[in-house]
């Protein structure tokens, strides 16, 4: 999915940035969860923290693909 993204365009870089932010937050939350022995409810908020960016990136990617289909 991301391999087909044209990173030379502003929209491609924007979508990649959104995905990067989401996965960066997930990696940090996962590291924190492994390092801590706290309950799982304490970690549910950080795990969903970047979800808005991820969902927005998914929507942008769908829109971008549709635009490419209509141009072809």
C-alpha positions in Angstrom: 0.0 0.0 0.0 2.6 2.6 1.0 5.1 1.3 -1.6 2.8 2.5 -4.4 2.4 5.9 -2.8 4.1 8.6 -4.9 6.3 10.3 -2.3 7.2 13.0 -4.8 3.8 14.6 -4.4 2.8 16.7 -1.4 -0.2 14.5 -0.7 2.0 11.4 -0.8 4.4 12.8 1.8 1.4 14.0 3.9 -0.1 10.5 4.0 3.2 8.9 4.8 3.7 11.4 7.6 0.3 10.5 9.1 1.1 6.8 9.0 4.6 7.4 10.5 3.1 9.4 13.4 0.6 6.7 14.1 3.2 3.9 14.1 5.7 5.9 16.1 3.1 6.4 18.8 2.2 2.7 18.7 5.9 1.7 19.1 6.4 4.1 22.1 3.2 2.8 23.7 4.2 -0.8 23.1 7.7 -0.2 24.6 6.1 1.5 27.7 3.6 -1.4 28.1 6.4 -4.0 28.0 8.6 -2.0 30.5 5.7 -1.6 32.9 3.8 -4.2 34.9 0.8 -1.9 35.3 -2.7 -3.1 34.3 -3.9 -3.2 30.7 -6.4 -0.4 31.2 -3.6 2.0 32.0 -2.2 1.4 28.5 -5.4 1.6 26.5 -5.3 5.4 26.1 -1.7 5.6 24.7 -2.5 2.7 22.3 -5.4 4.7 20.8 -3.7 8.1 20.9 -2.6 8.2 17.3 -5.7 6.5 15.9 -7.1 9.7 14.5 -4.0 10.2 12.4 -4.1 6.6 11.2 -7.8 6.8 10.2 -7.2 10.1 8.5 -4.2 8.6 6.6 -6.4 5.7 5.5 -9.1 8.0 4.2 -6.5 10.2 2.4 -5.0 7.1 0.8 -8.4 5.9 -0.4 -9.2 9.3 -1.8 -5.7 9.4 -3.5 -6.3 5.9 -5.1 -9.7 7.0 -6.4 -8.2 10.1 -7.9 -5.6 8.0 -9.7 -8.3 5.6 -11.0 -10.4 8.5 -12.5 -7.3 10.0 -14.2 -6.4 6.6 -15.8 
